[in-house]
């Protein structure tokens, strides 16, 4: 059991350190922005309730999983895991440095309006491959569906807050990739 817990910590600790430690070192206000959820309506309200449960499950399930790096599945998992982690680090750094209006529209944010969510998904998809956990995969899919609806509420809020500048941004940059 100790080895499994250690394996799980190897999977969960990096994403937590980046999200909380790195972001708070870079910009305390960005920590507040990252935790902000705009008002929701309709199905977004359901997503808002599901999301924290799915997020917690994503962080807990690996603690009870064993890492298996063998064959194509293991190496695919490693690739996704590290790609997701690197992209998450870059997107967190860029998120901590918005423009004067408060928008993040440079770097990875020129490619995706939501690079943190894309990176988070890739990271945990890598965890699914590394642990061969179908349960983790199902939770990741539920998480990602909930995130989609939360992103819709964020986009509506950003349009209201930033107006034409944000509208032009969403015309140029895709929601995901």
Buried (B, 14 or more C-beta within 10 A) or exposed (E): EEEBEEBBEBBBEBBEEBBEEBBEEBBEEBBEBBEEBBEBEEBBEEBBEBBEEBBEBBBEBBBBBEBBEEEEBBEBBBEBBBBBBBBBBBBBBBBBEBEEEEBBBEBBBBEBBBBBBBBBBBBBBBBBBBBBBEEBBBBBBBBBBBBBBBBBBBBBBBBEEBEEBBEEBEEEBEBBE
